[in-house]
Amino acid sequence: MSLSISVFGLGYVGSVSAACFASMGHQVIGVDVNPAKVETMESGRSPIIEASMSELVAEGHRAGRLHATIDSTAAVLESDGSFVCVGTPSLRNGKLDLSHIEKVAREIGAALKQKKSGHTIVLRSTVLPGTTESMVLPVIEQASGRRAGIDFTVAYNPEFMREGSAVADFLQPPYTILGAQDASHLALLRELYRQTPGKVFETSVGVAEMVKYLSNAFHAVKVTFANEVGTLCKHLGVDAQAVTEIFTSDTRLNVSPAYLSPGFAFGGSCLPKDVRALTYKAKELDLKLPMLESLLPSNAEHVERAVEAVMRTNKRKIAHLGLSFKAGTDDLRESPQVQLVKRLLGEGYEVKVWDQDVSLGRLAGSNRQYIEEVIPHIGSLLSADLEDVLNWGEVVIIGNKSVKKAELSTHLRKEQIVIDLVNLDKALRSDGTSSYEGICW
Ligand SMILES: NC(=O)c1ccc[n+]([C@@H]2O[C@H](COP(=O)([O-])OP(=O)(O)OC[C@H]3O[C@@H](n4cnc5c(N)ncnc54)[C@H](O)[C@@H]3O)[C@@H](O)[C@H]2O)c1
């Protein structure tokens, strides 16, 4: 089915979106405040330099499917939906400048006053979570005198294209994300992306907004990580390209979802020690590698977040389930759970610890030595009786995944507060057996 859409902002995202939607058979009107961009597109030429754009714009123009105007009211009245693709640059202090978004929202709202039929407004510009619902939506409601969800609908649909391969990325996206308050608000977008390859996620507006930031932040992390590692390799006389080629070939642990779920701090006998060794070596080489140097301080902050979560409860008796850095091991070396228990004891809390894999009698070697140095009296805190520990505690910390959700739920009481460090089971959040707090969700 051919749709009629308007695209606000004929920059990189808007021009490519407009030309690609037209190439998919839809009727498209581009809108920009810059008359030069409007004239360029209206005469069948691309306002931006980008592979395949000249051909796509010329083809859309020839077919009479691609137009451009500075008249925002006409564009809204002549279309079923409007895509907002205007810039969201940084202000001098780093804050996001939403002035262009706000202006467009006002213009669309004013135009909607004259429109009898419904309209869908889709934000494609990158905005922080909450912006669409708490700023764009009310501005349109106010300017139009109409109600969101009834007279018009609002959705968020982030764009993942890269300049240089924008058309190919638009037509073959990694996935399509459609965010709305209600699935019924997505009718126009579903139709528009019916033929688009890749998985389609229908989600809340906030999730859709955040996925875009997560993606860009992660890409920045990857570039910085690769550059810091490359710098270290260079100064150690190691071939950086060879290292990264082998490293990235592991798609099970390295380039994969592994280690990418929000949870508790990293620990164990390897990660902290090896990060410490690398950053120490970098210092010896007089290298500044802020990202690698930030890993241990950031990890320590995460342990502090757990301490603060306990402090907020105003309770004193803490049942800590799971002492080792992950379930299925009795290795306590550099376990952040051990650090947490130590901090809580230091703050004067009473703590009982249950861990089915940890028995002091069985600990040996450097593992035993570690725990004797860090918490010498751990023996008096440890219990093998889960029921006893749970009955005693006012706050229950889920330290690792060694406890089974079913077993836990059986013993939890309404007045207990659960602090989950490992996202044990999503069902725990809503089963109502006690009040629940996730450390970072
Ligand atoms: N460039 C990218 O690769 C890319 C990729 C994904 C997402 N994004 C995001 O998409 C948004 C747009 O980025 P861009 O690079 O296309 O921006 P851009 O600066 O190239 O284009 C923005 C356009 O909006 C126009 N504009 C400003 N106010 C307007 C108004 N009131 N009415 C109509 N047009 C108006 C400007 O004249 C300009 O042509 C940003 O939020 C950006 O973060 C960009």
The ligand as a MOL file (V3000), in Angstrom:
LIG
                    3D

  0  0  0     0  0            999 V3000
M  V30 BEGIN CTAB
M  V30 COUNTS 44 48 0 0 0
M  V30 BEGIN ATOM
M  V30 1 N 24.0310 11.7350 10.5840 0
M  V30 2 C 23.8690 10.4850 10.9280 0
M  V30 3 O 24.5550 9.5900 10.4540 0
M  V30 4 C 22.7900 10.1030 11.9140 0
M  V30 5 C 22.4600 8.7540 12.0770 0
M  V30 6 C 21.4350 8.4080 12.9570 0
M  V30 7 C 20.7770 9.4030 13.6800 0
M  V30 8 N 21.1530 10.7030 13.5290 0 CHG=1
M  V30 9 C 20.3840 11.7190 14.2750 0
M  V30 10 O 19.3900 12.2310 13.3900 0
M  V30 11 C 19.1860 13.6300 13.6120 0
M  V30 12 C 19.4670 14.3980 12.3430 0
M  V30 13 O 20.8120 14.2650 12.0040 0
M  V30 14 P 21.3960 14.7750 10.6250 0
M  V30 15 O 22.8310 14.3980 10.5910 0
M  V30 16 O 20.5130 14.3490 9.5090 0 CHG=-1
M  V30 17 O 21.2400 16.3650 10.8390 0
M  V30 18 P 21.5820 17.5400 9.8210 0
M  V30 19 O 22.1120 18.6650 10.6110 0
M  V30 20 O 22.3710 17.0260 8.6500 0
M  V30 21 O 20.1490 17.9290 9.2390 0
M  V30 22 C 19.1680 18.5390 9.9870 0
M  V30 23 C 18.2620 19.3030 9.0200 0
M  V30 24 O 17.1380 19.7960 9.7250 0
M  V30 25 C 16.8110 21.0560 9.1840 0
M  V30 26 N 15.9450 21.7860 10.1060 0
M  V30 27 C 16.2760 22.4330 11.2540 0
M  V30 28 N 15.1710 23.0120 11.7950 0
M  V30 29 C 14.1260 22.6720 11.0010 0
M  V30 30 C 12.7370 22.9510 11.0360 0
M  V30 31 N 12.2010 23.6860 12.0100 0
M  V30 32 N 11.9720 22.4540 10.0480 0
M  V30 33 C 12.4950 21.7370 9.0460 0
M  V30 34 N 13.8130 21.4420 8.9540 0
M  V30 35 C 14.6140 21.9240 9.9270 0
M  V30 36 C 18.1580 21.7080 8.9390 0
M  V30 37 O 18.0580 22.7990 8.0210 0
M  V30 38 C 18.9420 20.5190 8.3770 0
M  V30 39 O 18.8110 20.4460 6.9620 0
M  V30 40 C 20.0790 13.9970 14.7900 0
M  V30 41 O 19.3460 13.8530 15.9850 0
M  V30 42 C 21.1700 12.9450 14.7230 0
M  V30 43 O 21.7560 12.7430 15.9980 0
M  V30 44 C 22.1280 11.0740 12.6580 0
M  V30 END ATOM
M  V30 BEGIN BOND
M  V30 1 1 1 2
M  V30 2 2 2 3
M  V30 3 1 2 4
M  V30 4 1 4 5
M  V30 5 2 4 44
M  V30 6 2 5 6
M  V30 7 1 6 7
M  V30 8 2 7 8
M  V30 9 1 8 9
M  V30 10 1 8 44
M  V30 11 1 9 10
M  V30 12 1 9 42
M  V30 13 1 10 11
M  V30 14 1 11 12
M  V30 15 1 11 40
M  V30 16 1 12 13
M  V30 17 1 13 14
M  V30 18 2 14 15
M  V30 19 1 14 16
M  V30 20 1 14 17
M  V30 21 1 17 18
M  V30 22 2 18 19
M  V30 23 1 18 20
M  V30 24 1 18 21
M  V30 25 1 21 22
M  V30 26 1 22 23
M  V30 27 1 23 24
M  V30 28 1 23 38
M  V30 29 1 24 25
M  V30 30 1 25 26
M  V30 31 1 25 36
M  V30 32 1 26 27
M  V30 33 1 26 35
M  V30 34 2 27 28
M  V30 35 1 28 29
M  V30 36 1 29 30
M  V30 37 2 29 35
M  V30 38 1 30 31
M  V30 39 2 30 32
M  V30 40 1 32 33
M  V30 41 2 33 34
M  V30 42 1 34 35
M  V30 43 1 36 37
M  V30 44 1 36 38
M  V30 45 1 38 39
M  V30 46 1 40 41
M  V30 47 1 40 42
M  V30 48 1 42 43
M  V30 END BOND
M  V30 END CTAB
M  END
